[in-house]
Amino acid sequence: MLKVRFKTPGPGYRPVKWPPPGPYWRSGYDFGGKVVVIAYAEYLYQIYEYWPDAQELDVLEVGTEIAFSDRFPRPDWWK
């Protein structure tokens, strides 16, 4: 899996298709009001497929397992 950080125009940040390839979270906002999203995906193209307005992509981890934490908890919908 890839762990990717990207920005999307606010206020919405949910994917346009369901279910997404991996869990995702709103991490915060940038100074311009864009939503910062952290998402897992198998392939980078899936970020644009599920979030077509994604901007400023930054691949944080490659070949990683999905990891949950207090800040990024397991979503109820995730298997």
HTML snippet that shows the backbone in 3Dmol.js (N, CA, C, O; Angstrom):
<script src="https://3Dmol.org/build/3Dmol-min.js"></script>
<div id="view" style="width:600px;height:400px;position:relative"></div>
<script>
const pdb = `
ATOM      1  N   MET A   1       0.839  -1.192   0.000  1.00  0.00           N
ATOM      2  CA  MET A   1       0.000   0.000   0.000  1.00  0.00           C
ATOM      3  C   MET A   1       0.876   1.245   0.000  1.00  0.00           C
ATOM      4  O   MET A   1       2.026   1.230   0.439  1.00  0.00           O
ATOM      5  N   LEU A   2       0.292   2.316  -0.506  1.00  0.00           N
ATOM      6  CA  LEU A   2       0.906   3.635  -0.431  1.00  0.00           C
ATOM      7  C   LEU A   2       0.168   4.442   0.628  1.00  0.00           C
ATOM      8  O   LEU A   2      -1.055   4.357   0.743  1.00  0.00           O
ATOM      9  N   LYS A   3       0.895   5.205   1.380  1.00  0.00           N
ATOM     10  CA  LYS A   3       0.287   6.165   2.293  1.00  0.00           C
ATOM     11  C   LYS A   3       0.550   7.534   1.689  1.00  0.00           C
ATOM     12  O   LYS A   3       1.703   7.930   1.517  1.00  0.00           O
ATOM     13  N   VAL A   4      -0.524   8.263   1.365  1.00  0.00           N
ATOM     14  CA  VAL A   4      -0.413   9.500   0.598  1.00  0.00           C
ATOM     15  C   VAL A   4      -1.065  10.652   1.353  1.00  0.00           C
ATOM     16  O   VAL A   4      -2.132  10.506   1.950  1.00  0.00           O
ATOM     17  N   ARG A   5      -0.396  11.795   1.310  1.00  0.00           N
ATOM     18  CA  ARG A   5      -0.986  13.032   1.833  1.00  0.00           C
ATOM     19  C   ARG A   5      -1.294  13.913   0.632  1.00  0.00           C
ATOM     20  O   ARG A   5      -0.479  14.031  -0.283  1.00  0.00           O
ATOM     21  N   PHE A   6      -2.461  14.527   0.635  1.00  0.00           N
ATOM     22  CA  PHE A   6      -2.810  15.450  -0.442  1.00  0.00           C
ATOM     23  C   PHE A   6      -3.783  16.485   0.086  1.00  0.00           C
ATOM     24  O   PHE A   6      -4.302  16.378   1.198  1.00  0.00           O
ATOM     25  N   LYS A   7      -4.015  17.491  -0.745  1.00  0.00           N
ATOM     26  CA  LYS A   7      -4.952  18.554  -0.390  1.00  0.00           C
ATOM     27  C   LYS A   7      -6.107  18.531  -1.367  1.00  0.00           C
ATOM     28  O   LYS A   7      -5.955  18.156  -2.530  1.00  0.00           O
ATOM     29  N   THR A   8      -7.260  18.937  -0.875  1.00  0.00           N
ATOM     30  CA  THR A   8      -8.449  19.037  -1.705  1.00  0.00           C
ATOM     31  C   THR A   8      -9.218  20.283  -1.283  1.00  0.00           C
ATOM     32  O   THR A   8      -9.244  20.620  -0.100  1.00  0.00           O
ATOM     33  N   PRO A   9      -9.843  20.970  -2.233  1.00  0.00           N
ATOM     34  CA  PRO A   9     -10.604  22.165  -1.852  1.00  0.00           C
ATOM     35  C   PRO A   9     -11.685  21.803  -0.832  1.00  0.00           C
ATOM     36  O   PRO A   9     -12.412  20.826  -1.011  1.00  0.00           O
ATOM     37  N   GLY A  10     -11.783  22.578   0.215  1.00  0.00           N
ATOM     38  CA  GLY A  10     -12.757  22.304   1.260  1.00  0.00           C
ATOM     39  C   GLY A  10     -14.151  22.740   0.868  1.00  0.00           C
ATOM     40  O   GLY A  10     -14.338  23.351  -0.184  1.00  0.00           O
ATOM     41  N   PRO A  11     -15.124  22.438   1.692  1.00  0.00           N
ATOM     42  CA  PRO A  11     -14.948  21.777   2.977  1.00  0.00           C
ATOM     43  C   PRO A  11     -15.002  20.255   2.879  1.00  0.00           C
ATOM     44  O   PRO A  11     -14.577  19.568   3.809  1.00  0.00           O
ATOM     45  N   GLY A  12     -15.519  19.706   1.761  1.00  0.00           N
ATOM     46  CA  GLY A  12     -15.642  18.256   1.645  1.00  0.00           C
ATOM     47  C   GLY A  12     -14.319  17.585   1.337  1.00  0.00           C
ATOM     48  O   GLY A  12     -13.450  18.163   0.684  1.00  0.00           O
ATOM     49  N   TYR A  13     -14.177  16.370   1.810  1.00  0.00           N
ATOM     50  CA  TYR A  13     -12.953  15.612   1.550  1.00  0.00           C
ATOM     51  C   TYR A  13     -13.251  14.136   1.316  1.00  0.00           C
ATOM     52  O   TYR A  13     -12.326  13.333   1.199  1.00  0.00           O
ATOM     53  N   ARG A  14     -14.517  13.769   1.246  1.00  0.00           N
ATOM     54  CA  ARG A  14     -14.875  12.362   1.041  1.00  0.00           C
ATOM     55  C   ARG A  14     -14.637  11.962  -0.409  1.00  0.00           C
ATOM     56  O   ARG A  14     -14.706  12.808  -1.301  1.00  0.00           O
ATOM     57  N   PRO A  15     -14.359  10.687  -0.657  1.00  0.00           N
ATOM     58  CA  PRO A  15     -14.134  10.232  -2.037  1.00  0.00           C
ATOM     59  C   PRO A  15     -15.421  10.297  -2.861  1.00  0.00           C
ATOM     60  O   PRO A  15     -16.521  10.257  -2.311  1.00  0.00           O
ATOM     61  N   VAL A  16     -15.272  10.398  -4.179  1.00  0.00           N
ATOM     62  CA  VAL A  16     -16.443  10.476  -5.064  1.00  0.00           C
ATOM     63  C   VAL A  16     -17.001   9.100  -5.383  1.00  0.00           C
ATOM     64  O   VAL A  16     -18.119   8.996  -5.886  1.00  0.00           O
ATOM     65  N   LYS A  17     -16.246   8.035  -5.102  1.00  0.00           N
ATOM     66  CA  LYS A  17     -16.694   6.647  -5.283  1.00  0.00           C
ATOM     67  C   LYS A  17     -16.559   5.931  -3.946  1.00  0.00           C
ATOM     68  O   LYS A  17     -15.753   6.313  -3.098  1.00  0.00           O
ATOM     69  N   TRP A  18     -17.368   4.883  -3.774  1.00  0.00           N
ATOM     70  CA  TRP A  18     -17.324   4.134  -2.509  1.00  0.00           C
ATOM     71  C   TRP A  18     -17.339   2.655  -2.789  1.00  0.00           C
ATOM     72  O   TRP A  18     -18.055   2.212  -3.686  1.00  0.00           O
ATOM     73  N   PRO A  19     -16.589   1.889  -2.069  1.00  0.00           N
ATOM     74  CA  PRO A  19     -15.649   2.279  -1.023  1.00  0.00           C
ATOM     75  C   PRO A  19     -14.296   2.646  -1.621  1.00  0.00           C
ATOM     76  O   PRO A  19     -13.953   2.171  -2.704  1.00  0.00           O
ATOM     77  N   PRO A  20     -13.533   3.472  -0.943  1.00  0.00           N
ATOM     78  CA  PRO A  20     -12.190   3.799  -1.411  1.00  0.00           C
ATOM     79  C   PRO A  20     -11.263   2.599  -1.227  1.00  0.00           C
ATOM     80  O   PRO A  20     -11.612   1.651  -0.523  1.00  0.00           O
ATOM     81  N   PRO A  21     -10.090   2.630  -1.850  1.00  0.00           N
ATOM     82  CA  PRO A  21      -9.178   1.486  -1.776  1.00  0.00           C
ATOM     83  C   PRO A  21      -8.551   1.271  -0.405  1.00  0.00           C
ATOM     84  O   PRO A  21      -8.004   0.202  -0.132  1.00  0.00           O
ATOM     85  N   GLY A  22      -8.626   2.263   0.444  1.00  0.00           N
ATOM     86  CA  GLY A  22      -8.071   2.149   1.785  1.00  0.00           C
ATOM     87  C   GLY A  22      -8.679   3.208   2.675  1.00  0.00           C
ATOM     88  O   GLY A  22      -9.418   4.071   2.202  1.00  0.00           O
ATOM     89  N   PRO A  23      -8.376   3.152   3.954  1.00  0.00           N
ATOM     90  CA  PRO A  23      -8.907   4.159   4.861  1.00  0.00           C
ATOM     91  C   PRO A  23      -8.331   5.542   4.563  1.00  0.00           C
ATOM     92  O   PRO A  23      -7.267   5.671   3.958  1.00  0.00           O
ATOM     93  N   TYR A  24      -9.044   6.555   4.994  1.00  0.00           N
ATOM     94  CA  TYR A  24      -8.603   7.936   4.792  1.00  0.00           C
ATOM     95  C   TYR A  24      -9.073   8.776   5.978  1.00  0.00           C
ATOM     96  O   TYR A  24     -10.018   8.411   6.679  1.00  0.00           O
ATOM     97  N   TRP A  25      -8.401   9.902   6.191  1.00  0.00           N
ATOM     98  CA  TRP A  25      -8.730  10.796   7.295  1.00  0.00           C
ATOM     99  C   TRP A  25      -8.478  12.239   6.889  1.00  0.00           C
ATOM    100  O   TRP A  25      -7.602  12.519   6.072  1.00  0.00           O
ATOM    101  N   ARG A  26      -9.243  13.141   7.460  1.00  0.00           N
ATOM    102  CA  ARG A  26      -8.920  14.568   7.353  1.00  0.00           C
ATOM    103  C   ARG A  26      -7.862  14.832   8.413  1.00  0.00           C
ATOM    104  O   ARG A  26      -8.086  14.593   9.600  1.00  0.00           O
ATOM    105  N   SER A  27      -6.712  15.324   7.981  1.00  0.00           N
ATOM    106  CA  SER A  27      -5.613  15.580   8.898  1.00  0.00           C
ATOM    107  C   SER A  27      -5.637  17.012   9.419  1.00  0.00           C
ATOM    108  O   SER A  27      -5.133  17.294  10.506  1.00  0.00           O
ATOM    109  N   GLY A  28      -6.223  17.911   8.638  1.00  0.00           N
ATOM    110  CA  GLY A  28      -6.267  19.313   9.041  1.00  0.00           C
ATOM    111  C   GLY A  28      -6.547  20.193   7.842  1.00  0.00           C
ATOM    112  O   GLY A  28      -7.116  19.752   6.843  1.00  0.00           O
ATOM    113  N   TYR A  29      -6.134  21.453   7.960  1.00  0.00           N
ATOM    114  CA  TYR A  29      -6.338  22.439   6.896  1.00  0.00           C
ATOM    115  C   TYR A  29      -5.034  23.184   6.663  1.00  0.00           C
ATOM    116  O   TYR A  29      -4.243  23.372   7.588  1.00  0.00           O
ATOM    117  N   ASP A  30      -4.809  23.613   5.410  1.00  0.00           N
ATOM    118  CA  ASP A  30      -3.653  24.462   5.157  1.00  0.00           C
ATOM    119  C   ASP A  30      -4.069  25.918   5.367  1.00  0.00           C
ATOM    120  O   ASP A  30      -5.224  26.195   5.692  1.00  0.00           O
ATOM    121  N   PHE A  31      -3.137  26.841   5.184  1.00  0.00           N
ATOM    122  CA  PHE A  31      -3.425  28.252   5.439  1.00  0.00           C
ATOM    123  C   PHE A  31      -4.424  28.833   4.448  1.00  0.00           C
ATOM    124  O   PHE A  31      -5.052  29.853   4.731  1.00  0.00           O
ATOM    125  N   GLY A  32      -4.580  28.197   3.289  1.00  0.00           N
ATOM    126  CA  GLY A  32      -5.527  28.668   2.292  1.00  0.00           C
ATOM    127  C   GLY A  32      -6.910  28.065   2.433  1.00  0.00           C
ATOM    128  O   GLY A  32      -7.800  28.377   1.641  1.00  0.00           O
ATOM    129  N   GLY A  33      -7.112  27.207   3.426  1.00  0.00           N
ATOM    130  CA  GLY A  33      -8.412  26.605   3.657  1.00  0.00           C
ATOM    131  C   GLY A  33      -8.628  25.265   2.979  1.00  0.00           C
ATOM    132  O   GLY A  33      -9.714  24.695   3.080  1.00  0.00           O
ATOM    133  N   LYS A  34      -7.612  24.745   2.285  1.00  0.00           N
ATOM    134  CA  LYS A  34      -7.742  23.415   1.684  1.00  0.00           C
ATOM    135  C   LYS A  34      -7.665  22.353   2.771  1.00  0.00           C
ATOM    136  O   LYS A  34      -6.979  22.523   3.779  1.00  0.00           O
ATOM    137  N   VAL A  35      -8.381  21.258   2.550  1.00  0.00           N
ATOM    138  CA  VAL A  35      -8.372  20.145   3.490  1.00  0.00           C
ATOM    139  C   VAL A  35      -7.153  19.268   3.205  1.00  0.00           C
ATOM    140  O   VAL A  35      -6.891  18.926   2.052  1.00  0.00           O
ATOM    141  N   VAL A  36      -6.417  18.907   4.241  1.00  0.00           N
ATOM    142  CA  VAL A  36      -5.288  17.984   4.117  1.00  0.00           C
ATOM    143  C   VAL A  36      -5.810  16.591   4.452  1.00  0.00           C
ATOM    144  O   VAL A  36      -6.366  16.366   5.527  1.00  0.00           O
ATOM    145  N   VAL A  37      -5.622  15.655   3.514  1.00  0.00           N
ATOM    146  CA  VAL A  37      -6.149  14.302   3.645  1.00  0.00           C
ATOM    147  C   VAL A  37      -4.988  13.312   3.671  1.00  0.00           C
ATOM    148  O   VAL A  37      -4.015  13.468   2.933  1.00  0.00           O
ATOM    149  N   ILE A  38      -5.091  12.310   4.511  1.00  0.00           N
ATOM    150  CA  ILE A  38      -4.172  11.172   4.523  1.00  0.00           C
ATOM    151  C   ILE A  38      -4.984   9.975   4.052  1.00  0.00           C
ATOM    152  O   ILE A  38      -6.055   9.699   4.593  1.00  0.00           O
ATOM    153  N   ALA A  39      -4.482   9.259   3.043  1.00  0.00           N
ATOM    154  CA  ALA A  39      -5.229   8.118   2.502  1.00  0.00           C
ATOM    155  C   ALA A  39      -4.270   7.002   2.114  1.00  0.00           C
ATOM    156  O   ALA A  39      -3.123   7.248   1.740  1.00  0.00           O
ATOM    157  N   TYR A  40      -4.756   5.783   2.211  1.00  0.00           N
ATOM    158  CA  TYR A  40      -4.030   4.616   1.730  1.00  0.00           C
ATOM    159  C   TYR A  40      -4.613   4.196   0.386  1.00  0.00           C
ATOM    160  O   TYR A  40      -5.824   4.271   0.181  1.00  0.00           O
ATOM    161  N   ALA A  41      -3.752   3.754  -0.529  1.00  0.00           N
ATOM    162  CA  ALA A  41      -4.189   3.258  -1.837  1.00  0.00           C
ATOM    163  C   ALA A  41      -3.156   2.260  -2.338  1.00  0.00           C
ATOM    164  O   ALA A  41      -1.984   2.324  -1.966  1.00  0.00           O
ATOM    165  N   GLU A  42      -3.598   1.345  -3.180  1.00  0.00           N
ATOM    166  CA  GLU A  42      -2.670   0.390  -3.797  1.00  0.00           C
ATOM    167  C   GLU A  42      -1.802   1.086  -4.843  1.00  0.00           C
ATOM    168  O   GLU A  42      -0.610   0.803  -4.960  1.00  0.00           O
ATOM    169  N   TYR A  43      -2.411   1.995  -5.599  1.00  0.00           N
ATOM    170  CA  TYR A  43      -1.727   2.680  -6.699  1.00  0.00           C
ATOM    171  C   TYR A  43      -2.021   4.171  -6.623  1.00  0.00           C
ATOM    172  O   TYR A  43      -3.092   4.574  -6.169  1.00  0.00           O
ATOM    173  N   LEU A  44      -1.081   4.982  -7.062  1.00  0.00           N
ATOM    174  CA  LEU A  44      -1.246   6.424  -6.995  1.00  0.00           C
ATOM    175  C   LEU A  44      -2.431   6.912  -7.825  1.00  0.00           C
ATOM    176  O   LEU A  44      -3.115   7.854  -7.426  1.00  0.00           O
ATOM    177  N   TYR A  45      -2.684   6.281  -8.975  1.00  0.00           N
ATOM    178  CA  TYR A  45      -3.800   6.729  -9.816  1.00  0.00           C
ATOM    179  C   TYR A  45      -5.134   6.631  -9.072  1.00  0.00           C
ATOM    180  O   TYR A  45      -6.076   7.351  -9.403  1.00  0.00           O
ATOM    181  N   GLN A  46      -5.225   5.745  -8.066  1.00  0.00           N
ATOM    182  CA  GLN A  46      -6.475   5.609  -7.321  1.00  0.00           C
ATOM    183  C   GLN A  46      -6.810   6.870  -6.520  1.00  0.00           C
ATOM    184  O   GLN A  46      -7.982   7.162  -6.283  1.00  0.00           O
ATOM    185  N   ILE A  47      -5.803   7.601  -6.113  1.00  0.00           N
ATOM    186  CA  ILE A  47      -6.075   8.855  -5.405  1.00  0.00           C
ATOM    187  C   ILE A  47      -6.868   9.783  -6.317  1.00  0.00           C
ATOM    188  O   ILE A  47      -7.868  10.361  -5.892  1.00  0.00           O
ATOM    189  N   TYR A  48      -6.430   9.933  -7.575  1.00  0.00           N
ATOM    190  CA  TYR A  48      -7.152  10.794  -8.518  1.00  0.00           C
ATOM    191  C   TYR A  48      -8.493  10.193  -8.932  1.00  0.00           C
ATOM    192  O   TYR A  48      -9.429  10.927  -9.251  1.00  0.00           O
ATOM    193  N   GLU A  49      -8.591   8.881  -8.930  1.00  0.00           N
ATOM    194  CA  GLU A  49      -9.847   8.223  -9.288  1.00  0.00           C
ATOM    195  C   GLU A  49     -10.920   8.476  -8.221  1.00  0.00           C
ATOM    196  O   GLU A  49     -12.087   8.695  -8.547  1.00  0.00           O
ATOM    197  N   TYR A  50     -10.523   8.446  -6.965  1.00  0.00           N
ATOM    198  CA  TYR A  50     -11.472   8.613  -5.866  1.00  0.00           C
ATOM    199  C   TYR A  50     -11.570  10.057  -5.373  1.00  0.00           C
ATOM    200  O   TYR A  50     -12.592  10.450  -4.809  1.00  0.00           O
ATOM    201  N   TRP A  51     -10.530  10.839  -5.577  1.00  0.00           N
ATOM    202  CA  TRP A  51     -10.505  12.258  -5.223  1.00  0.00           C
ATOM    203  C   TRP A  51     -10.001  13.039  -6.438  1.00  0.00           C
ATOM    204  O   TRP A  51      -8.842  13.455  -6.449  1.00  0.00           O
ATOM    205  N   PRO A  52     -10.829  13.248  -7.456  1.00  0.00           N
ATOM    206  CA  PRO A  52     -10.365  13.882  -8.691  1.00  0.00           C
ATOM    207  C   PRO A  52      -9.827  15.301  -8.501  1.00  0.00           C
ATOM    208  O   PRO A  52      -9.076  15.792  -9.344  1.00  0.00           O
ATOM    209  N   ASP A  53     -10.196  15.957  -7.419  1.00  0.00           N
ATOM    210  CA  ASP A  53      -9.692  17.310  -7.176  1.00  0.00           C
ATOM    211  C   ASP A  53      -8.463  17.319  -6.259  1.00  0.00           C
ATOM    212  O   ASP A  53      -8.089  18.372  -5.743  1.00  0.00           O
ATOM    213  N   ALA A  54      -7.834  16.158  -6.053  1.00  0.00           N
ATOM    214  CA  ALA A  54      -6.638  16.069  -5.206  1.00  0.00           C
ATOM    215  C   ALA A  54      -5.510  16.917  -5.792  1.00  0.00           C
ATOM    216  O   ALA A  54      -5.292  16.936  -7.004  1.00  0.00           O
ATOM    217  N   GLN A  55      -4.807  17.610  -4.916  1.00  0.00           N
ATOM    218  CA  GLN A  55      -3.700  18.479  -5.306  1.00  0.00           C
ATOM    219  C   GLN A  55      -2.523  18.245  -4.374  1.00  0.00           C
ATOM    220  O   GLN A  55      -2.690  17.780  -3.246  1.00  0.00           O
ATOM    221  N   GLU A  56      -1.339  18.569  -4.855  1.00  0.00           N
ATOM    222  CA  GLU A  56      -0.123  18.539  -4.033  1.00  0.00           C
ATOM    223  C   GLU A  56       0.074  17.188  -3.353  1.00  0.00           C
ATOM    224  O   GLU A  56       0.246  17.118  -2.136  1.00  0.00           O
ATOM    225  N   LEU A  57       0.050  16.119  -4.141  1.00  0.00           N
ATOM    226  CA  LEU A  57       0.240  14.774  -3.590  1.00  0.00           C
ATOM    227  C   LEU A  57       1.657  14.594  -3.069  1.00  0.00           C
ATOM    228  O   LEU A  57       2.623  15.061  -3.671  1.00  0.00           O
ATOM    229  N   ASP A  58       1.758  13.918  -1.953  1.00  0.00           N
ATOM    230  CA  ASP A  58       3.038  13.597  -1.336  1.00  0.00           C
ATOM    231  C   ASP A  58       2.951  12.154  -0.841  1.00  0.00           C
ATOM    232  O   ASP A  58       2.194  11.860   0.085  1.00  0.00           O
ATOM    233  N   VAL A  59       3.721  11.258  -1.450  1.00  0.00           N
ATOM    234  CA  VAL A  59       3.730   9.859  -1.024  1.00  0.00           C
ATOM    235  C   VAL A  59       4.586   9.771   0.238  1.00  0.00           C
ATOM    236  O   VAL A  59       5.792  10.013   0.201  1.00  0.00           O
ATOM    237  N   LEU A  60       3.955   9.425   1.338  1.00  0.00           N
ATOM    238  CA  LEU A  60       4.641   9.365   2.628  1.00  0.00           C
ATOM    239  C   LEU A  60       5.329   8.030   2.854  1.00  0.00           C
ATOM    240  O   LEU A  60       6.420   7.980   3.422  1.00  0.00           O
ATOM    241  N   GLU A  61       4.691   6.936   2.409  1.00  0.00           N
ATOM    242  CA  GLU A  61       5.246   5.595   2.602  1.00  0.00           C
ATOM    243  C   GLU A  61       4.901   4.735   1.395  1.00  0.00           C
ATOM    244  O   GLU A  61       3.828   4.871   0.808  1.00  0.00           O
ATOM    245  N   VAL A  62       5.821   3.848   1.032  1.00  0.00           N
ATOM    246  CA  VAL A  62       5.627   2.915  -0.086  1.00  0.00           C
ATOM    247  C   VAL A  62       5.775   1.500   0.454  1.00  0.00           C
ATOM    248  O   VAL A  62       6.667   1.228   1.257  1.00  0.00           O
ATOM    249  N   GLY A  63       4.899   0.596   0.012  1.00  0.00           N
ATOM    250  CA  GLY A  63       4.992  -0.797   0.443  1.00  0.00           C
ATOM    251  C   GLY A  63       4.713  -0.986   1.913  1.00  0.00           C
ATOM    252  O   GLY A  63       5.310  -1.848   2.557  1.00  0.00           O
ATOM    253  N   THR A  64       3.825  -0.202   2.443  1.00  0.00           N
ATOM    254  CA  THR A  64       3.551  -0.228   3.872  1.00  0.00           C
ATOM    255  C   THR A  64       2.245  -0.953   4.176  1.00  0.00           C
ATOM    256  O   THR A  64       1.364  -1.057   3.322  1.00  0.00           O
ATOM    257  N   GLU A  65       2.137  -1.435   5.366  1.00  0.00           N
ATOM    258  CA  GLU A  65       0.883  -1.994   5.864  1.00  0.00           C
ATOM    259  C   GLU A  65       0.047  -0.842   6.413  1.00  0.00           C
ATOM    260  O   GLU A  65       0.589   0.174   6.849  1.00  0.00           O
ATOM    261  N   ILE A  66      -1.250  -1.000   6.390  1.00  0.00           N
ATOM    262  CA  ILE A  66      -2.118   0.010   6.978  1.00  0.00           C
ATOM    263  C   ILE A  66      -1.923  -0.009   8.488  1.00  0.00           C
ATOM    264  O   ILE A  66      -1.998  -1.060   9.123  1.00  0.00           O
ATOM    265  N   ALA A  67      -1.672   1.161   9.049  1.00  0.00           N
ATOM    266  CA  ALA A  67      -1.443   1.279  10.488  1.00  0.00           C
ATOM    267  C   ALA A  67      -2.451   2.258  11.076  1.00  0.00           C
ATOM    268  O   ALA A  67      -2.673   3.339  10.531  1.00  0.00           O
ATOM    269  N   PHE A  68      -3.050   1.871  12.179  1.00  0.00           N
ATOM    270  CA  PHE A  68      -4.012   2.727  12.865  1.00  0.00           C
ATOM    271  C   PHE A  68      -3.388   3.237  14.153  1.00  0.00           C
ATOM    272  O   PHE A  68      -2.507   2.598  14.728  1.00  0.00           O
ATOM    273  N   SER A  69      -3.854   4.391  14.596  1.00  0.00           N
ATOM    274  CA  SER A  69      -3.328   5.004  15.816  1.00  0.00           C
ATOM    275  C   SER A  69      -4.436   5.833  16.457  1.00  0.00           C
ATOM    276  O   SER A  69      -5.563   5.868  15.962  1.00  0.00           O
ATOM    277  N   ASP A  70      -4.110   6.492  17.551  1.00  0.00           N
ATOM    278  CA  ASP A  70      -5.090   7.377  18.182  1.00  0.00           C
ATOM    279  C   ASP A  70      -5.479   8.514  17.241  1.00  0.00           C
ATOM    280  O   ASP A  70      -6.641   8.916  17.191  1.00  0.00           O
ATOM    281  N   ARG A  71      -4.514   9.024  16.506  1.00  0.00           N
ATOM    282  CA  ARG A  71      -4.796  10.122  15.573  1.00  0.00           C
ATOM    283  C   ARG A  71      -5.503   9.635  14.313  1.00  0.00           C
ATOM    284  O   ARG A  71      -6.345  10.345  13.763  1.00  0.00           O
ATOM    285  N   PHE A  72      -5.173   8.444  13.857  1.00  0.00           N
ATOM    286  CA  PHE A  72      -5.768   7.865  12.652  1.00  0.00           C
ATOM    287  C   PHE A  72      -6.397   6.515  13.013  1.00  0.00           C
ATOM    288  O   PHE A  72      -5.828   5.467  12.705  1.00  0.00           O
ATOM    289  N   PRO A  73      -7.569   6.533  13.665  1.00  0.00           N
ATOM    290  CA  PRO A  73      -8.194   5.281  14.116  1.00  0.00           C
ATOM    291  C   PRO A  73      -8.812   4.492  12.968  1.00  0.00           C
ATOM    292  O   PRO A  73      -9.064   5.028  11.888  1.00  0.00           O
ATOM    293  N   ARG A  74      -9.049   3.216  13.222  1.00  0.00           N
ATOM    294  CA  ARG A  74      -9.697   2.358  12.222  1.00  0.00           C
ATOM    295  C   ARG A  74     -11.119   2.872  11.987  1.00  0.00           C
ATOM    296  O   ARG A  74     -11.906   2.959  12.930  1.00  0.00           O
ATOM    297  N   PRO A  75     -11.458   3.215  10.735  1.00  0.00           N
ATOM    298  CA  PRO A  75     -12.832   3.655  10.450  1.00  0.00           C
ATOM    299  C   PRO A  75     -13.817   2.498  10.651  1.00  0.00           C
ATOM    300  O   PRO A  75     -13.470   1.338  10.428  1.00  0.00           O
ATOM    301  N   ASP A  76     -15.019   2.810  11.064  1.00  0.00           N
ATOM    302  CA  ASP A  76     -16.037   1.779  11.282  1.00  0.00           C
ATOM    303  C   ASP A  76     -16.322   0.983  10.016  1.00  0.00           C
ATOM    304  O   ASP A  76     -16.613  -0.211  10.095  1.00  0.00           O
ATOM    305  N   TRP A  77     -16.243   1.619   8.851  1.00  0.00           N
ATOM    306  CA  TRP A  77     -16.572   0.954   7.591  1.00  0.00           C
ATOM    307  C   TRP A  77     -15.443   0.053   7.092  1.00  0.00           C
ATOM    308  O   TRP A  77     -15.669  -0.781   6.216  1.00  0.00           O
ATOM    309  N   TRP A  78     -14.230   0.206   7.633  1.00  0.00           N
ATOM    310  CA  TRP A  78     -13.085  -0.571   7.144  1.00  0.00           C
ATOM    311  C   TRP A  78     -13.156  -1.985   7.687  1.00  0.00           C
ATOM    312  O   TRP A  78     -13.431  -2.185   8.870  1.00  0.00           O
ATOM    313  N   LYS A  79     -12.913  -2.960   6.838  1.00  0.00           N
ATOM    314  CA  LYS A  79     -13.014  -4.375   7.207  1.00  0.00           C
ATOM    315  C   LYS A  79     -12.135  -4.778   8.356  1.00  0.00           C
ATOM    316  O   LYS A  79     -12.135  -5.942   8.754  1.00  0.00           O
TER     317      LYS A  79
END
`;
const viewer = $3Dmol.createViewer("view");
viewer.addModel(pdb, "pdb");
viewer.setStyle({}, {cartoon: {color: "spectrum"}});
viewer.zoomTo();
viewer.render();
</script>
